[in-house]
Amino acid sequence: MPKMKTHKTTAKRFHVTGTGKIMRLKGHRSHLRRRKAKRVQRLYDRKLEVETRGEKARIKRLMPYSK
């Protein structure tokens, strides 16, 4: 049985924590950020958990060798 390939773009955008949560960053982080309030800009620095069950399954299928 050949090895399965990891979808490299997915591997760059998501990471799996030690407890198995899939974490992601928000989009729209780099462009036109000066006009946003500092409080809003700080929200872009946090990582968020992927919550939708279907999204989790799709990401795990694209990254077969993640934890």
C-alpha positions as CSV (number, residue, x, y, z in Angstrom):
1,M,0.0,0.0,0.0
2,P,1.6,3.3,-1.0
3,K,1.9,6.2,1.4
4,M,-0.9,8.8,1.4
5,K,0.0,12.3,0.4
6,T,-0.4,15.3,2.7
7,H,-2.2,18.3,1.2
8,K,0.6,20.9,1.8
9,T,-1.6,24.0,1.8
10,T,-3.8,22.5,4.5
11,A,-0.7,21.5,6.6
12,K,0.5,25.1,6.4
13,R,-2.9,26.7,7.4
14,F,-3.9,24.3,10.2
15,H,-2.1,22.6,13.1
16,V,-3.2,19.9,15.5
17,T,-2.6,20.4,19.2
18,G,-1.5,17.6,21.6
19,T,-5.1,17.1,22.7
20,G,-6.3,16.7,19.1
21,K,-7.9,20.1,18.5
22,I,-7.4,21.6,15.0
23,M,-6.4,25.2,15.2
24,R,-6.5,27.9,12.6
25,L,-5.8,31.6,12.1
26,K,-8.3,34.1,10.9
27,G,-8.2,35.5,7.4
28,H,-7.8,39.1,6.3
29,R,-4.8,39.6,8.7
30,S,-2.3,41.4,6.5
31,H,-4.1,43.8,4.2
32,L,-5.7,47.2,5.2
33,R,-5.0,46.5,8.9
34,R,-4.0,50.1,9.8
35,R,-7.6,51.3,9.7
36,K,-8.9,48.6,12.1
37,A,-9.1,49.3,15.8
38,K,-6.3,48.0,17.9
39,R,-8.8,45.8,19.8
40,V,-9.8,44.2,16.5
41,Q,-6.3,43.7,15.4
42,R,-5.5,41.8,18.6
43,L,-8.3,39.4,17.8
44,Y,-6.5,38.4,14.5
45,D,-3.4,37.3,16.5
46,R,-5.2,34.5,18.3
47,K,-5.6,31.0,17.0
48,L,-9.2,29.6,16.9
49,E,-10.4,26.0,17.0
50,V,-12.1,24.6,14.0
51,E,-15.6,23.9,15.3
52,T,-17.7,22.4,12.4
53,R,-17.6,18.6,12.5
54,G,-17.6,18.4,8.7
55,E,-14.6,20.8,8.4
56,K,-12.7,18.7,11.0
57,A,-13.3,15.6,9.0
58,R,-12.2,17.2,5.8
59,I,-9.0,18.6,7.3
60,K,-8.1,15.3,8.9
61,R,-8.6,13.6,5.5
62,L,-6.3,16.1,3.9
63,M,-3.6,15.7,6.6
64,P,-3.5,11.9,7.2
65,Y,-0.3,11.9,9.3
66,S,-1.3,14.6,11.7
67,K,-1.8,13.6,15.3
